[in-house]
Amino acid sequence: MPIYEYIAETAGCAHCASGFDTLQKIADAQLTHCPQCGQPVKRKLSAPSVAMGGAHLTTENHAS
């Protein structure tokens, strides 16, 4: 499940004013309001975490 980042569209509470993240299923609808204060929020565009190649995989050689 991906982690989505949200930030308040207008002045919000301490939770959403600087942004917050939440774990959601891909099929879940995006949040429209802060879960704590109810202010409108929008999803931020953020960089994904991507692992390339086989170096990130655990092998018998790395187990020691």
NORMO-V132671 format. One record per pair of residues at least 4 apart in sequence whose C-alpha atoms are under 8 Angstrom apart, sorted by the first residue. I is the first residue (numbers start at 1). J is the second residue. Records with the same first field share a line. If there is no record, write none. Layout:
I->J ; J
This chain:
1->23 ; 24 ; 25 ; 26
2->23 ; 24 ; 25 ; 26
3->21 ; 22 ; 23 ; 24
4->21 ; 22 ; 23 ; 24 ; 43 ; 44
5->19 ; 20 ; 21 ; 22 ; 43 ; 44 ; 45 ; 46
6->16 ; 19 ; 20 ; 21 ; 31 ; 41 ; 42 ; 43 ; 44
7->16 ; 17 ; 18 ; 19 ; 20 ; 41 ; 42 ; 43 ; 44
8->12 ; 16 ; 17 ; 18 ; 19 ; 34 ; 39 ; 40 ; 41 ; 42
9->39 ; 40 ; 41 ; 42
10->17 ; 39 ; 40 ; 41
11->17 ; 39
12->16 ; 17 ; 37 ; 39
13->17 ; 36 ; 37
14->18
15->19 ; 20 ; 36
16->20 ; 34 ; 41
24->28
30->43
31->41 ; 42 ; 43
32->40 ; 41 ; 42
33->37 ; 38 ; 39 ; 40 ; 41
34->38 ; 39 ; 40 ; 41
51->56
52->56
58->62 ; 63
59->63
60->64
